[in-house]
Amino acid sequence: MEKRLVKIGEAAALLGVSLDTLGKWEKTGELLPDRKPKGGTRFYDAAKLLA
């Protein structure tokens, strides 16, 4: 199964939370992006978000 990466906005929509909430989760280590290109958008694995 191929990994499906989604941007932060789509990740927030899948989880039903605000972008601020995702930011807080990242700071506390509860949710970390699967890929973060230098200076770029954060990407999350959709399968992990919905698990």
mmCIF file of the N, C-alpha and C atoms, coordinates in Angstrom:
data_MODEL
# 
_entry.id   MODEL 
# 
loop_
_atom_site.group_PDB 
_atom_site.id 
_atom_site.type_symbol 
_atom_site.label_atom_id 
_atom_site.label_alt_id 
_atom_site.label_comp_id 
_atom_site.label_asym_id 
_atom_site.label_entity_id 
_atom_site.label_seq_id 
_atom_site.pdbx_PDB_ins_code 
_atom_site.Cartn_x 
_atom_site.Cartn_y 
_atom_site.Cartn_z 
_atom_site.occupancy 
_atom_site.B_iso_or_equiv 
_atom_site.pdbx_formal_charge 
_atom_site.auth_seq_id 
_atom_site.auth_comp_id 
_atom_site.auth_asym_id 
_atom_site.auth_atom_id 
_atom_site.pdbx_PDB_model_num 
ATOM 1   N N  . MET A 1 1  ? 0.837   -1.179 0.000  1.00 0.00 ? 1  MET A N  1 
ATOM 2   C CA . MET A 1 1  ? 0.000   0.000  0.000  1.00 0.00 ? 1  MET A CA 1 
ATOM 3   C C  . MET A 1 1  ? 0.882   1.243  0.000  1.00 0.00 ? 1  MET A C  1 
ATOM 4   N N  . GLU A 1 2  ? 0.579   2.153  -0.899 1.00 0.00 ? 2  GLU A N  1 
ATOM 5   C CA . GLU A 1 2  ? 1.365   3.370  -1.032 1.00 0.00 ? 2  GLU A CA 1 
ATOM 6   C C  . GLU A 1 2  ? 0.983   4.381  0.042  1.00 0.00 ? 2  GLU A C  1 
ATOM 7   N N  . LYS A 1 3  ? 1.988   5.035  0.580  1.00 0.00 ? 3  LYS A N  1 
ATOM 8   C CA . LYS A 1 3  ? 1.761   6.051  1.609  1.00 0.00 ? 3  LYS A CA 1 
ATOM 9   C C  . LYS A 1 3  ? 1.139   7.285  0.956  1.00 0.00 ? 3  LYS A C  1 
ATOM 10  N N  . ARG A 1 4  ? 0.049   7.779  1.513  1.00 0.00 ? 4  ARG A N  1 
ATOM 11  C CA . ARG A 1 4  ? -0.612  8.979  1.004  1.00 0.00 ? 4  ARG A CA 1 
ATOM 12  C C  . ARG A 1 4  ? -0.314  10.127 1.966  1.00 0.00 ? 4  ARG A C  1 
ATOM 13  N N  . LEU A 1 5  ? 0.467   11.092 1.495  1.00 0.00 ? 5  LEU A N  1 
ATOM 14  C CA . LEU A 1 5  ? 0.817   12.237 2.316  1.00 0.00 ? 5  LEU A CA 1 
ATOM 15  C C  . LEU A 1 5  ? -0.157  13.376 2.038  1.00 0.00 ? 5  LEU A C  1 
ATOM 16  N N  . VAL A 1 6  ? -0.586  14.035 3.104  1.00 0.00 ? 6  VAL A N  1 
ATOM 17  C CA . VAL A 1 6  ? -1.496  15.170 2.972  1.00 0.00 ? 6  VAL A CA 1 
ATOM 18  C C  . VAL A 1 6  ? -0.865  16.385 3.644  1.00 0.00 ? 6  VAL A C  1 
ATOM 19  N N  . LYS A 1 7  ? -1.208  17.568 3.142  1.00 0.00 ? 7  LYS A N  1 
ATOM 20  C CA . LYS A 1 7  ? -0.709  18.808 3.720  1.00 0.00 ? 7  LYS A CA 1 
ATOM 21  C C  . LYS A 1 7  ? -1.442  19.089 5.024  1.00 0.00 ? 7  LYS A C  1 
ATOM 22  N N  . ILE A 1 8  ? -0.924  20.039 5.773  1.00 0.00 ? 8  ILE A N  1 
ATOM 23  C CA . ILE A 1 8  ? -1.446  20.337 7.095  1.00 0.00 ? 8  ILE A CA 1 
ATOM 24  C C  . ILE A 1 8  ? -2.937  20.708 7.077  1.00 0.00 ? 8  ILE A C  1 
ATOM 25  N N  . GLY A 1 9  ? -3.385  21.458 6.089  1.00 0.00 ? 9  GLY A N  1 
ATOM 26  C CA . GLY A 1 9  ? -4.796  21.840 6.016  1.00 0.00 ? 9  GLY A CA 1 
ATOM 27  C C  . GLY A 1 9  ? -5.716  20.646 5.846  1.00 0.00 ? 9  GLY A C  1 
ATOM 28  N N  . GLU A 1 10 ? -5.318  19.718 4.979  1.00 0.00 ? 10 GLU A N  1 
ATOM 29  C CA . GLU A 1 10 ? -6.116  18.511 4.761  1.00 0.00 ? 10 GLU A CA 1 
ATOM 30  C C  . GLU A 1 10 ? -6.059  17.596 5.987  1.00 0.00 ? 10 GLU A C  1 
ATOM 31  N N  . ALA A 1 11 ? -4.901  17.566 6.649  1.00 0.00 ? 11 ALA A N  1 
ATOM 32  C CA . ALA A 1 11 ? -4.771  16.767 7.868  1.00 0.00 ? 11 ALA A CA 1 
ATOM 33  C C  . ALA A 1 11 ? -5.722  17.278 8.942  1.00 0.00 ? 11 ALA A C  1 
ATOM 34  N N  . ALA A 1 12 ? -5.809  18.591 9.093  1.00 0.00 ? 12 ALA A N  1 
ATOM 35  C CA . ALA A 1 12 ? -6.712  19.184 10.075 1.00 0.00 ? 12 ALA A CA 1 
ATOM 36  C C  . ALA A 1 12 ? -8.158  18.836 9.743  1.00 0.00 ? 12 ALA A C  1 
ATOM 37  N N  . ALA A 1 13 ? -8.507  18.889 8.461  1.00 0.00 ? 13 ALA A N  1 
ATOM 38  C CA . ALA A 1 13 ? -9.875  18.562 8.045  1.00 0.00 ? 13 ALA A CA 1 
ATOM 39  C C  . ALA A 1 13 ? -10.191 17.090 8.310  1.00 0.00 ? 13 ALA A C  1 
ATOM 40  N N  . LEU A 1 14 ? -9.239  16.189 8.035  1.00 0.00 ? 14 LEU A N  1 
ATOM 41  C CA . LEU A 1 14 ? -9.458  14.759 8.282  1.00 0.00 ? 14 LEU A CA 1 
ATOM 42  C C  . LEU A 1 14 ? -9.689  14.479 9.765  1.00 0.00 ? 14 LEU A C  1 
ATOM 43  N N  . LEU A 1 15 ? -8.972  15.215 10.619 1.00 0.00 ? 15 LEU A N  1 
ATOM 44  C CA . LEU A 1 15 ? -9.098  15.012 12.059 1.00 0.00 ? 15 LEU A CA 1 
ATOM 45  C C  . LEU A 1 15 ? -10.229 15.821 12.669 1.00 0.00 ? 15 LEU A C  1 
ATOM 46  N N  . GLY A 1 16 ? -10.744 16.801 11.923 1.00 0.00 ? 16 GLY A N  1 
ATOM 47  C CA . GLY A 1 16 ? -11.819 17.637 12.430 1.00 0.00 ? 16 GLY A CA 1 
ATOM 48  C C  . GLY A 1 16 ? -11.354 18.614 13.503 1.00 0.00 ? 16 GLY A C  1 
ATOM 49  N N  . VAL A 1 17 ? -10.120 19.128 13.354 1.00 0.00 ? 17 VAL A N  1 
ATOM 50  C CA . VAL A 1 17 ? -9.569  20.078 14.313 1.00 0.00 ? 17 VAL A CA 1 
ATOM 51  C C  . VAL A 1 17 ? -9.055  21.305 13.556 1.00 0.00 ? 17 VAL A C  1 
ATOM 52  N N  . SER A 1 18 ? -8.720  22.345 14.298 1.00 0.00 ? 18 SER A N  1 
ATOM 53  C CA . SER A 1 18 ? -8.199  23.563 13.685 1.00 0.00 ? 18 SER A CA 1 
ATOM 54  C C  . SER A 1 18 ? -6.691  23.437 13.444 1.00 0.00 ? 18 SER A C  1 
ATOM 55  N N  . LEU A 1 19 ? -6.177  24.339 12.618 1.00 0.00 ? 19 LEU A N  1 
ATOM 56  C CA . LEU A 1 19 ? -4.734  24.358 12.376 1.00 0.00 ? 19 LEU A CA 1 
ATOM 57  C C  . LEU A 1 19 ? -3.977  24.687 13.657 1.00 0.00 ? 19 LEU A C  1 
ATOM 58  N N  . ASP A 1 20 ? -4.563  25.520 14.510 1.00 0.00 ? 20 ASP A N  1 
ATOM 59  C CA . ASP A 1 20 ? -3.938  25.846 15.793 1.00 0.00 ? 20 ASP A CA 1 
ATOM 60  C C  . ASP A 1 20 ? -3.766  24.608 16.659 1.00 0.00 ? 20 ASP A C  1 
ATOM 61  N N  . THR A 1 21 ? -4.790  23.750 16.661 1.00 0.00 ? 21 THR A N  1 
ATOM 62  C CA . THR A 1 21 ? -4.731  22.519 17.451 1.00 0.00 ? 21 THR A CA 1 
ATOM 63  C C  . THR A 1 21 ? -3.618  21.611 16.931 1.00 0.00 ? 21 THR A C  1 
ATOM 64  N N  . LEU A 1 22 ? -3.506  21.489 15.608 1.00 0.00 ? 22 LEU A N  1 
ATOM 65  C CA . LEU A 1 22 ? -2.427  20.676 15.041 1.00 0.00 ? 22 LEU A CA 1 
ATOM 66  C C  . LEU A 1 22 ? -1.072  21.235 15.447 1.00 0.00 ? 22 LEU A C  1 
ATOM 67  N N  . GLY A 1 23 ? -0.940  22.550 15.422 1.00 0.00 ? 23 GLY A N  1 
ATOM 68  C CA . GLY A 1 23 ? 0.313   23.180 15.833 1.00 0.00 ? 23 GLY A CA 1 
ATOM 69  C C  . GLY A 1 23 ? 0.661   22.873 17.279 1.00 0.00 ? 23 GLY A C  1 
ATOM 70  N N  . LYS A 1 24 ? -0.342  22.895 18.144 1.00 0.00 ? 24 LYS A N  1 
ATOM 71  C CA . LYS A 1 24 ? -0.124  22.570 19.557 1.00 0.00 ? 24 LYS A CA 1 
ATOM 72  C C  . LYS A 1 24 ? 0.302   21.121 19.710 1.00 0.00 ? 24 LYS A C  1 
ATOM 73  N N  . TRP A 1 25 ? -0.348  20.217 18.960 1.00 0.00 ? 25 TRP A N  1 
ATOM 74  C CA . TRP A 1 25 ? 0.000   18.794 19.017 1.00 0.00 ? 25 TRP A CA 1 
ATOM 75  C C  . TRP A 1 25 ? 1.433   18.566 18.562 1.00 0.00 ? 25 TRP A C  1 
ATOM 76  N N  . GLU A 1 26 ? 1.871   19.313 17.545 1.00 0.00 ? 26 GLU A N  1 
ATOM 77  C CA . GLU A 1 26 ? 3.251   19.184 17.076 1.00 0.00 ? 26 GLU A CA 1 
ATOM 78  C C  . GLU A 1 26 ? 4.229   19.636 18.156 1.00 0.00 ? 26 GLU A C  1 
ATOM 79  N N  . LYS A 1 27 ? 3.929   20.757 18.806 1.00 0.00 ? 27 LYS A N  1 
ATOM 80  C CA . LYS A 1 27 ? 4.830   21.288 19.835 1.00 0.00 ? 27 LYS A CA 1 
ATOM 81  C C  . LYS A 1 27 ? 4.965   20.334 21.014 1.00 0.00 ? 27 LYS A C  1 
ATOM 82  N N  . THR A 1 28 ? 3.882   19.634 21.362 1.00 0.00 ? 28 THR A N  1 
ATOM 83  C CA . THR A 1 28 ? 3.935   18.704 22.494 1.00 0.00 ? 28 THR A CA 1 
ATOM 84  C C  . THR A 1 28 ? 4.430   17.321 22.079 1.00 0.00 ? 28 THR A C  1 
ATOM 85  N N  . GLY A 1 29 ? 4.560   17.077 20.760 1.00 0.00 ? 29 GLY A N  1 
ATOM 86  C CA . GLY A 1 29 ? 5.029   15.788 20.274 1.00 0.00 ? 29 GLY A CA 1 
ATOM 87  C C  . GLY A 1 29 ? 3.940   14.750 20.114 1.00 0.00 ? 29 GLY A C  1 
ATOM 88  N N  . GLU A 1 30 ? 2.681   15.147 20.306 1.00 0.00 ? 30 GLU A N  1 
ATOM 89  C CA . GLU A 1 30 ? 1.568   14.202 20.151 1.00 0.00 ? 30 GLU A CA 1 
ATOM 90  C C  . GLU A 1 30 ? 1.366   13.797 18.697 1.00 0.00 ? 30 GLU A C  1 
ATOM 91  N N  . LEU A 1 31 ? 1.663   14.711 17.782 1.00 0.00 ? 31 LEU A N  1 
ATOM 92  C CA . LEU A 1 31 ? 1.503   14.442 16.355 1.00 0.00 ? 31 LEU A CA 1 
ATOM 93  C C  . LEU A 1 31 ? 2.650   15.119 15.625 1.00 0.00 ? 31 LEU A C  1 
ATOM 94  N N  . LEU A 1 32 ? 3.443   14.332 14.923 1.00 0.00 ? 32 LEU A N  1 
ATOM 95  C CA . LEU A 1 32 ? 4.565   14.889 14.197 1.00 0.00 ? 32 LEU A CA 1 
ATOM 96  C C  . LEU A 1 32 ? 4.411   14.600 12.712 1.00 0.00 ? 32 LEU A C  1 
ATOM 97  N N  . PRO A 1 33 ? 4.833   15.543 11.860 1.00 0.00 ? 33 PRO A N  1 
ATOM 98  C CA . PRO A 1 33 ? 4.724   15.311 10.417 1.00 0.00 ? 33 PRO A CA 1 
ATOM 99  C C  . PRO A 1 33 ? 5.645   14.190 9.963  1.00 0.00 ? 33 PRO A C  1 
ATOM 100 N N  . ASP A 1 34 ? 5.238   13.499 8.893  1.00 0.00 ? 34 ASP A N  1 
ATOM 101 C CA . ASP A 1 34 ? 6.060   12.433 8.335  1.00 0.00 ? 34 ASP A CA 1 
ATOM 102 C C  . ASP A 1 34 ? 7.168   12.996 7.460  1.00 0.00 ? 34 ASP A C  1 
ATOM 103 N N  . ARG A 1 35 ? 6.918   14.176 6.922  1.00 0.00 ? 35 ARG A N  1 
ATOM 104 C CA . ARG A 1 35 ? 7.933   14.808 6.085  1.00 0.00 ? 35 ARG A CA 1 
ATOM 105 C C  . ARG A 1 35 ? 7.785   16.318 6.203  1.00 0.00 ? 35 ARG A C  1 
ATOM 106 N N  . LYS A 1 36 ? 8.901   16.984 6.373  1.00 0.00 ? 36 LYS A N  1 
ATOM 107 C CA . LYS A 1 36 ? 8.898   18.446 6.459  1.00 0.00 ? 36 LYS A CA 1 
ATOM 108 C C  . LYS A 1 36 ? 10.095  18.963 5.669  1.00 0.00 ? 36 LYS A C  1 
ATOM 109 N N  . PRO A 1 37 ? 9.874   19.262 4.379  1.00 0.00 ? 37 PRO A N  1 
ATOM 110 C CA . PRO A 1 37 ? 10.974  19.788 3.583  1.00 0.00 ? 37 PRO A CA 1 
ATOM 111 C C  . PRO A 1 37 ? 11.488  21.090 4.195  1.00 0.00 ? 37 PRO A C  1 
ATOM 112 N N  . LYS A 1 38 ? 12.764  21.341 4.067  1.00 0.00 ? 38 LYS A N  1 
ATOM 113 C CA . LYS A 1 38 ? 13.368  22.526 4.665  1.00 0.00 ? 38 LYS A CA 1 
ATOM 114 C C  . LYS A 1 38 ? 12.623  23.779 4.187  1.00 0.00 ? 38 LYS A C  1 
ATOM 115 N N  . GLY A 1 39 ? 12.031  24.495 5.135  1.00 0.00 ? 39 GLY A N  1 
ATOM 116 C CA . GLY A 1 39 ? 11.312  25.720 4.817  1.00 0.00 ? 39 GLY A CA 1 
ATOM 117 C C  . GLY A 1 39 ? 9.998   25.503 4.097  1.00 0.00 ? 39 GLY A C  1 
ATOM 118 N N  . GLY A 1 40 ? 9.516   24.262 4.073  1.00 0.00 ? 40 GLY A N  1 
ATOM 119 C CA . GLY A 1 40 ? 8.318   23.960 3.302  1.00 0.00 ? 40 GLY A CA 1 
ATOM 120 C C  . GLY A 1 40 ? 7.131   23.547 4.147  1.00 0.00 ? 40 GLY A C  1 
ATOM 121 N N  . THR A 1 41 ? 6.125   23.085 3.472  1.00 0.00 ? 41 THR A N  1 
ATOM 122 C CA . THR A 1 41 ? 4.892   22.641 4.095  1.00 0.00 ? 41 THR A CA 1 
ATOM 123 C C  . THR A 1 41 ? 5.085   21.298 4.768  1.00 0.00 ? 41 THR A C  1 
ATOM 124 N N  . ARG A 1 42 ? 4.422   21.107 5.892  1.00 0.00 ? 42 ARG A N  1 
ATOM 125 C CA . ARG A 1 42 ? 4.478   19.828 6.595  1.00 0.00 ? 42 ARG A CA 1 
ATOM 126 C C  . ARG A 1 42 ? 3.505   18.847 5.937  1.00 0.00 ? 42 ARG A C  1 
ATOM 127 N N  . PHE A 1 43 ? 3.920   17.581 5.855  1.00 0.00 ? 43 PHE A N  1 
ATOM 128 C CA . PHE A 1 43 ? 3.089   16.534 5.286  1.00 0.00 ? 43 PHE A CA 1 
ATOM 129 C C  . PHE A 1 43 ? 2.876   15.426 6.309  1.00 0.00 ? 43 PHE A C  1 
ATOM 130 N N  . TYR A 1 44 ? 1.677   14.883 6.336  1.00 0.00 ? 44 TYR A N  1 
ATOM 131 C CA . TYR A 1 44 ? 1.302   13.834 7.280  1.00 0.00 ? 44 TYR A CA 1 
ATOM 132 C C  . TYR A 1 44 ? 0.822   12.614 6.501  1.00 0.00 ? 44 TYR A C  1 
ATOM 133 N N  . ASP A 1 45 ? 1.050   11.437 7.051  1.00 0.00 ? 45 ASP A N  1 
ATOM 134 C CA . ASP A 1 45 ? 0.579   10.194 6.457  1.00 0.00 ? 45 ASP A CA 1 
ATOM 135 C C  . ASP A 1 45 ? -0.896  10.045 6.800  1.00 0.00 ? 45 ASP A C  1 
ATOM 136 N N  . ALA A 1 46 ? -1.764  10.032 5.799  1.00 0.00 ? 46 ALA A N  1 
ATOM 137 C CA . ALA A 1 46 ? -3.206  9.981  6.001  1.00 0.00 ? 46 ALA A CA 1 
ATOM 138 C C  . ALA A 1 46 ? -3.626  8.727  6.774  1.00 0.00 ? 46 ALA A C  1 
ATOM 139 N N  . ALA A 1 47 ? -2.971  7.600  6.518  1.00 0.00 ? 47 ALA A N  1 
ATOM 140 C CA . ALA A 1 47 ? -3.332  6.346  7.200  1.00 0.00 ? 47 ALA A CA 1 
ATOM 141 C C  . ALA A 1 47 ? -3.080  6.458  8.709  1.00 0.00 ? 47 ALA A C  1 
ATOM 142 N N  . LYS A 1 48 ? -1.994  7.115  9.099  1.00 0.00 ? 48 LYS A N  1 
ATOM 143 C CA . LYS A 1 48 ? -1.694  7.286  10.531 1.00 0.00 ? 48 LYS A CA 1 
ATOM 144 C C  . LYS A 1 48 ? -2.696  8.223  11.197 1.00 0.00 ? 48 LYS A C  1 
ATOM 145 N N  . LEU A 1 49 ? -3.157  9.232  10.456 1.00 0.00 ? 49 LEU A N  1 
ATOM 146 C CA . LEU A 1 49 ? -4.119  10.184 11.030 1.00 0.00 ? 49 LEU A CA 1 
ATOM 147 C C  . LEU A 1 49 ? -5.450  9.517  11.325 1.00 0.00 ? 49 LEU A C  1 
ATOM 148 N N  . LEU A 1 50 ? -5.847  8.590  10.460 1.00 0.00 ? 50 LEU A N  1 
ATOM 149 C CA . LEU A 1 50 ? -7.159  7.971  10.590 1.00 0.00 ? 50 LEU A CA 1 
ATOM 150 C C  . LEU A 1 50 ? -7.138  6.697  11.430 1.00 0.00 ? 50 LEU A C  1 
ATOM 151 N N  . ALA A 1 51 ? -5.955  6.278  11.841 1.00 0.00 ? 51 ALA A N  1 
ATOM 152 C CA . ALA A 1 51 ? -5.828  5.042  12.636 1.00 0.00 ? 51 ALA A CA 1 
ATOM 153 C C  . ALA A 1 51 ? -6.248  5.253  14.072 1.00 0.00 ? 51 ALA A C  1 
# 
